[in-house]
Amino acid sequence: MVPLATAANTIFWTNPYSAPSSIFFANLDGSSGSPSTLPTTGATVNTPWGLAPDPAAGKIYWANYFGNKISFAKLDGGGGGDLNIVGTTVSSPWGVTIDSALGKIYWGNFTTDALDYANLDGTGGGVLSTPGAAQSGPMPGAIDPTTGRIYWSNWNASAIVFGKSDGSFGGGTLYSTASQPAMPAILRSPAGTGAPSITGASTVGSTLSCSQGSWAPDLLGELLYRAPQSVGLQWSLNGTDLAGAVQGSITASTPGDYRCRATATNFAGSTAQESAPFTVSAPPTLPAPPTSPIAKTSPPNTKISKAKINSKKHMATFKFKATGSSTGFQCALFKKHKKAKFRTCSSPRTYKGLRRGKYTFEVRATGAGGVDSTPGKKTFKIR
């Protein structure tokens, strides 16, 4: 079976005057050895002159110079047929070109000096109107869908001529110094069809990757060649190119707007496409830790400043004070082996009607930090 023809691996040609006439193909890298013959069962092959591959449809077309037919074969080796050319004038046709956008095939009629076309869907065709452009042994060549032009060579007039592929006005002579030219082709610089895009996380330190964008392919049937031979990348930050950043991925070490520019190149020139900006943000700022721990309030200290014991009157008076943050005092007076019972008090504190015996007086200051755990203490006797 025959592989689908692509510009990368297969070449096709005809031997118009060999017997029998055939369509041949081989691998471009020479790995196929001797050429192979494309199966054309069902198609006319009579002095085939000019080939136009249509990879999308899986077909290849040719004109039969002596057979006065336009024929095709399937690229998968499944045979072929003759195209319906009702409504056209076919007289020694040579050279074929396809317009994929319009779904048409064109050829030149050497003996009647006319360009004709047929619809690829088999619904017939007609004579191409070329106002402003002469025809003299015309052989069609390249079609440029961006301008709507078809180019052909006038073999007998030694000129390269152009017209509109839809038959509208706007043709003329491009060059008139060629000698018996044939089937002109076009080489254009790459045409972008989709800008590159950036993927990755949008935070500093993340890895960003850039695609190469998308580019218009060669149009084999139109003899228009524009596919890139190479695609290079350049990263920028905030509108300024980053030195040495020409690889597919980079590390976003600085916040800002990153872009990548893809430049496609072939022998006709270069074309660039730039991505949309990709914003990288700095990590969020965390609050600073406190410069020092919050100081814990300590309980106040208590000191008995004066004690006056009067056994005769059976009374005792105590003066006391606190150091530190104090909000008040608690006092207790108890005898030996008794538990202290603290009550709110203030300085001075006087106790009367004391009976004989041994007493203990304690006082403790209170505050925001709690109660003094080491109360002031005074032991005394009433005799």
C-alpha positions as CSV (number, residue, x, y, z in Angstrom):
1,M,0.0,0.0,0.0
2,V,1.2,3.5,-0.7
3,P,1.7,5.8,2.3
4,L,-0.1,9.2,2.4
5,A,2.1,11.6,0.5
6,T,3.7,14.4,2.6
7,A,6.3,16.9,1.7
8,A,8.6,15.3,4.3
9,N,8.9,11.8,2.9
10,T,7.5,11.1,-0.6
11,I,8.2,12.4,-4.1
12,F,5.9,11.8,-7.1
13,W,6.7,12.2,-10.8
14,T,5.5,11.3,-14.3
15,N,7.2,9.9,-17.4
16,P,4.9,11.5,-20.1
17,Y,6.5,9.8,-23.1
18,S,7.4,6.5,-21.6
19,A,5.5,3.4,-22.7
20,P,3.3,2.7,-20.9
21,S,2.8,6.0,-19.2
22,S,2.9,5.8,-15.4
23,I,2.8,7.7,-12.1
24,F,5.9,7.0,-10.0
25,F,6.9,7.6,-6.4
26,A,9.8,7.1,-4.0
27,N,11.0,8.1,-0.5
28,L,12.8,11.4,-0.4
29,D,15.6,9.9,1.7
30,G,16.4,7.3,-0.9
31,S,15.4,4.4,1.4
32,S,12.9,2.9,-1.0
33,G,15.6,1.9,-3.5
34,S,14.1,1.8,-7.0
35,P,10.9,3.8,-7.6
36,S,7.4,2.3,-7.3
37,T,4.5,2.6,-9.7
38,L,1.3,4.1,-8.2
39,P,-1.8,1.8,-9.0
40,T,-4.1,3.8,-11.3
41,T,-6.7,1.2,-12.2
42,G,-9.8,3.0,-13.5
43,A,-7.9,6.2,-14.5
44,T,-6.6,7.4,-17.8
45,V,-2.8,7.6,-18.0
46,N,-1.9,8.9,-21.4
47,T,1.1,11.3,-21.5
48,P,0.5,12.6,-17.9
49,W,1.9,16.1,-17.6
50,G,1.9,17.8,-14.2
51,L,0.9,16.4,-10.7
52,A,-1.1,17.9,-7.9
53,P,-1.3,16.0,-4.6
54,D,-4.3,16.5,-2.3
55,P,-3.3,14.9,1.0
56,A,-6.5,15.8,2.7
57,A,-8.5,13.9,0.2
58,G,-5.9,11.1,-0.1
59,K,-5.6,11.7,-3.9
60,I,-3.2,12.8,-6.6
61,Y,-4.3,14.5,-9.9
62,W,-2.7,14.8,-13.3
63,A,-3.5,16.0,-16.8
64,N,-3.4,13.7,-19.8
65,Y,-1.8,15.7,-22.6
66,F,-2.8,13.3,-25.4
67,G,-5.7,11.7,-23.6
68,N,-7.5,15.0,-23.0
69,K,-8.7,14.0,-19.6
70,I,-8.0,15.1,-16.0
71,S,-7.5,12.0,-13.9
72,F,-6.7,11.0,-10.3
73,A,-5.5,8.0,-8.2
74,K,-5.8,7.3,-4.5
75,L,-2.6,7.6,-2.5
76,D,-3.4,4.4,-0.6
77,G,-3.0,2.4,-3.8
78,G,-6.8,1.8,-4.3
79,G,-6.9,2.8,-7.9
80,G,-8.4,5.9,-9.4
81,G,-10.6,7.4,-12.1
82,D,-11.3,10.4,-14.5
83,L,-12.7,13.6,-13.2
84,N,-16.0,14.9,-14.6
85,I,-15.0,17.8,-16.8
86,V,-18.3,18.6,-18.4
87,G,-18.5,22.3,-19.4
88,T,-14.7,22.6,-19.9
89,T,-12.5,22.8,-23.0
90,V,-9.8,20.2,-22.9
91,S,-7.2,20.4,-25.7
92,S,-3.7,19.1,-24.9
93,P,-4.0,19.8,-21.2
94,W,-0.8,20.1,-19.2
95,G,0.0,21.2,-15.7
96,V,-2.5,21.0,-12.8
97,T,-3.0,23.0,-9.7
98,I,-5.5,22.6,-6.9
99,D,-7.3,25.4,-5.0
100,S,-8.3,23.6,-1.7
101,A,-10.3,26.6,-0.5
102,L,-12.5,26.8,-3.6
103,G,-12.5,23.0,-4.2
104,K,-11.3,23.3,-7.8
105,I,-8.5,22.0,-10.0
106,Y,-7.0,24.1,-12.9
107,W,-5.1,23.1,-16.0
108,G,-3.8,24.8,-19.1
109,N,-4.9,23.9,-22.7
110,F,-1.7,24.3,-24.8
111,T,-3.4,24.3,-28.2
112,T,-6.3,26.6,-27.3
113,D,-4.4,29.1,-25.1
114,A,-7.0,28.8,-22.3
115,L,-7.1,27.9,-18.6
116,D,-9.9,25.6,-17.5
117,Y,-11.1,24.4,-14.1
118,A,-13.3,21.6,-12.7
119,N,-14.9,21.1,-9.4
120,L,-13.2,18.4,-7.2
121,D,-16.6,17.1,-6.2
122,G,-17.2,15.9,-9.7
123,T,-19.9,18.4,-10.7
124,G,-18.1,19.6,-13.9
125,G,-16.4,22.9,-14.6
126,G,-15.7,25.7,-17.1
127,V,-13.2,28.1,-18.6
128,L,-11.4,30.4,-16.2
129,S,-11.8,34.1,-17.0
130,T,-8.6,36.0,-16.7
131,P,-9.3,39.6,-17.6
132,G,-6.1,41.7,-17.8
133,A,-3.8,38.6,-18.1
134,A,-2.8,37.0,-21.4
135,Q,-2.6,33.3,-22.1
136,S,-0.2,31.7,-24.6
137,G,0.5,28.1,-24.1
138,P,-0.5,28.5,-20.4
139,M,0.7,26.0,-17.7
140,P,-0.8,26.8,-14.3
141,G,1.4,26.9,-11.2
142,A,1.0,28.2,-7.7
143,I,-2.2,29.5,-6.1
144,D,-1.9,31.9,-3.1
145,P,-5.1,31.7,-1.0
146,T,-4.1,34.9,0.9
147,T,-4.3,37.0,-2.2
148,G,-6.7,34.8,-4.3
149,R,-4.2,34.8,-7.1
150,I,-3.3,32.0,-9.5
151,Y,0.0,32.1,-11.3
152,W,0.8,30.4,-14.6
153,S,3.6,30.4,-17.1
154,N,3.0,31.3,-20.8
155,W,5.3,28.8,-22.5
156,N,5.0,30.5,-25.9
157,A,5.2,34.1,-24.7
158,S,8.0,33.4,-22.1
159,A,6.2,35.2,-19.3
160,I,5.0,34.6,-15.8
161,V,1.4,35.8,-15.5
162,F,-1.3,36.0,-12.7
163,G,-5.0,36.3,-12.4
164,K,-7.8,35.7,-9.8
165,S,-8.6,32.1,-9.1
166,D,-12.3,32.9,-8.9
167,G,-12.2,34.5,-12.4
168,S,-12.6,38.1,-11.2
169,F,-10.6,41.1,-12.5
170,G,-7.1,41.8,-11.4
171,G,-4.6,40.0,-13.5
172,G,-1.4,40.9,-15.4
173,T,2.1,40.0,-16.4
174,L,4.5,39.5,-13.5
175,Y,7.7,38.7,-15.4
176,S,8.3,38.7,-19.2
177,T,12.0,37.7,-19.4
178,A,11.6,34.0,-18.7
179,S,12.4,31.5,-21.5
180,Q,9.7,28.8,-21.9
181,P,8.9,28.8,-18.1
182,A,6.8,26.0,-16.6
183,M,4.7,25.7,-13.4
184,P,5.8,28.5,-11.1
185,A,5.8,27.8,-7.4
186,I,5.7,30.1,-4.4
187,L,7.9,30.2,-1.3
188,R,6.6,32.4,1.5
189,S,7.9,33.1,5.0
190,P,6.0,31.2,7.7
191,A,2.4,32.2,8.4
192,G,1.2,32.1,12.1
193,T,-2.2,30.6,12.9
194,G,-2.0,30.6,16.7
195,A,0.2,32.4,19.2
196,P,2.3,30.5,21.7
197,S,0.9,29.9,25.2
198,I,2.5,29.8,28.6
199,T,1.6,27.2,31.3
200,G,2.7,26.9,34.9
201,A,2.0,28.2,38.4
202,S,1.7,32.0,38.8
203,T,4.0,32.3,41.9
204,V,7.6,33.2,42.1
205,G,9.9,30.1,41.8
206,S,7.5,28.1,39.6
207,T,8.5,26.6,36.2
208,L,6.9,28.2,33.1
209,S,6.7,26.4,29.8
210,C,6.0,27.9,26.4
211,S,4.5,26.2,23.3
212,Q,5.9,26.9,19.8
213,G,2.5,28.3,18.6
214,S,0.9,27.0,15.4
215,W,1.9,27.7,11.8
216,A,0.2,27.3,8.4
217,P,1.4,24.1,6.5
218,D,2.6,23.9,3.0
219,L,-0.2,23.6,0.4
220,L,1.2,20.9,-1.9
221,G,-1.6,21.0,-4.5
222,E,-1.3,24.8,-4.7
223,L,2.5,24.7,-5.1
224,L,2.7,27.1,-2.1
225,Y,5.5,26.4,0.4
226,R,5.5,28.2,3.8
227,A,6.0,25.7,6.6
228,P,8.8,26.6,9.1
229,Q,12.1,24.9,9.0
230,S,12.8,25.9,12.6
231,V,11.1,27.7,15.5
232,G,13.0,29.6,18.1
233,L,11.8,31.0,21.5
234,Q,12.6,34.1,23.4
235,W,11.2,34.9,26.9
236,S,10.6,38.5,28.1
237,L,9.7,40.1,31.5
238,N,7.7,43.3,31.6
239,G,8.5,43.9,27.9
240,T,12.2,43.4,28.1
241,D,13.9,40.2,26.6
242,L,15.6,38.0,29.2
243,A,19.2,37.3,28.2
244,G,19.8,33.7,27.3
245,A,16.1,32.7,28.0
246,V,15.6,30.9,24.7
247,Q,14.6,27.4,25.9
248,G,11.1,25.9,26.2
249,S,10.9,26.3,30.0
250,I,12.3,28.8,32.5
251,T,12.1,29.5,36.3
252,A,10.1,32.6,37.2
253,S,12.5,34.0,39.7
254,T,10.9,37.5,39.7
255,P,7.3,38.7,39.9
256,G,5.9,40.5,36.8
257,D,4.4,39.8,33.3
258,Y,6.2,37.1,31.4
259,R,5.8,36.6,27.7
260,C,7.3,34.2,25.2
261,R,7.9,35.0,21.5
262,A,8.0,32.2,18.9
263,T,9.9,33.0,15.7
264,A,9.4,30.6,12.8
265,T,12.0,30.6,10.0
266,N,12.4,29.1,6.5
267,F,14.4,30.2,3.4
268,A,11.9,33.0,2.6
269,G,12.3,34.7,6.0
270,S,11.0,34.8,9.6
271,T,7.7,35.5,11.3
272,A,7.1,36.0,15.0
273,Q,4.1,35.4,17.3
274,E,4.0,36.5,20.9
275,S,2.0,35.0,23.8
276,A,-0.4,36.8,26.0
277,P,1.1,38.1,29.3
278,F,1.4,35.6,32.1
279,T,1.5,37.3,35.5
280,V,3.7,35.9,38.2
281,S,3.0,37.3,41.7
282,A,5.2,37.5,44.8
283,P,4.4,35.2,47.7
284,P,2.1,36.7,50.3
285,T,3.9,38.6,53.1
286,L,3.5,37.0,56.5
287,P,3.1,39.2,59.7
288,A,6.3,39.7,61.6
289,P,6.6,37.8,64.9
290,P,6.4,39.9,68.1
291,T,9.7,41.5,69.1
292,S,9.3,40.2,72.7
293,P,6.9,38.0,74.5
294,I,4.0,39.6,76.4
295,A,5.1,40.2,80.0
296,K,3.1,38.2,82.5
297,T,1.9,40.2,85.5
298,S,3.2,38.9,88.8
299,P,1.2,38.9,92.1
300,P,2.1,41.7,94.6
301,N,4.3,41.2,97.7
302,T,3.0,42.0,101.2
303,K,5.0,43.4,104.2
304,I,3.8,44.2,107.8
305,S,5.3,47.6,108.5
306,K,4.2,47.9,112.2
307,A,2.5,45.7,114.9
308,K,1.2,47.1,118.2
309,I,0.2,44.5,120.8
310,N,-1.7,45.7,124.0
311,S,-2.3,42.8,126.3
312,K,-3.9,44.9,129.0
313,K,-6.6,46.1,126.7
314,H,-6.7,42.8,124.9
315,M,-6.2,44.3,121.5
316,A,-3.7,44.3,118.6
317,T,-3.2,46.7,115.7
318,F,-1.2,46.0,112.4
319,K,-0.1,48.3,109.6
320,F,0.9,46.8,106.3
321,K,1.7,47.7,102.7
322,A,2.3,46.0,99.3
323,T,4.9,46.2,96.6
324,G,4.0,45.6,93.0
325,S,0.5,46.0,91.4
326,S,-2.0,45.7,94.3
327,T,-5.7,46.2,94.4
328,G,-6.4,45.3,98.0
329,F,-5.6,43.1,101.0
330,Q,-6.9,40.0,102.8
331,C,-6.3,39.5,106.5
332,A,-6.6,36.5,108.9
333,L,-6.2,36.1,112.7
334,F,-6.1,32.6,114.1
335,K,-4.8,30.6,117.0
336,K,-2.5,27.6,116.9
337,H,-3.8,24.6,115.1
338,K,-6.6,26.6,113.6
339,K,-7.0,27.2,109.9
340,A,-6.6,30.8,108.6
341,K,-9.7,32.4,107.3
342,F,-8.9,35.4,105.1
343,R,-11.3,38.4,104.8
344,T,-10.9,41.6,102.9
345,C,-9.2,44.3,105.0
346,S,-7.3,47.5,104.9
347,S,-4.4,49.0,106.7
348,P,-4.4,49.6,109.7
349,R,-6.2,46.5,111.0
350,T,-7.2,46.4,114.7
351,Y,-8.5,43.4,116.6
352,K,-10.2,43.9,120.1
353,G,-11.5,41.7,122.9
354,L,-8.7,39.1,122.4
355,R,-8.5,36.4,125.0
356,R,-5.3,35.2,126.5
357,G,-3.4,33.0,124.2
358,K,-1.0,32.8,121.3
359,Y,-2.2,34.3,118.0
360,T,-0.9,34.5,114.4
361,F,-1.8,37.4,112.1
362,E,-1.4,37.1,108.4
363,V,-2.0,39.6,105.5
364,R,-1.7,39.1,101.8
365,A,-2.1,41.6,99.0
366,T,-4.2,40.9,95.9
367,G,-3.8,42.3,92.4
368,A,-4.1,41.5,88.6
369,G,-1.3,39.0,88.9
370,G,-3.2,37.1,91.6
371,V,-2.8,36.7,95.4
372,D,0.5,36.9,97.2
373,S,1.5,33.3,98.0
374,T,3.8,34.5,100.8
375,P,1.7,36.6,103.2
376,G,3.1,38.9,105.7
377,K,3.0,37.1,109.1
378,K,3.2,38.1,112.8
379,T,2.8,35.8,115.9
380,F,2.1,37.3,119.3
381,K,0.7,36.6,122.8
382,I,-2.1,38.1,124.8
383,R,-1.2,37.6,128.6
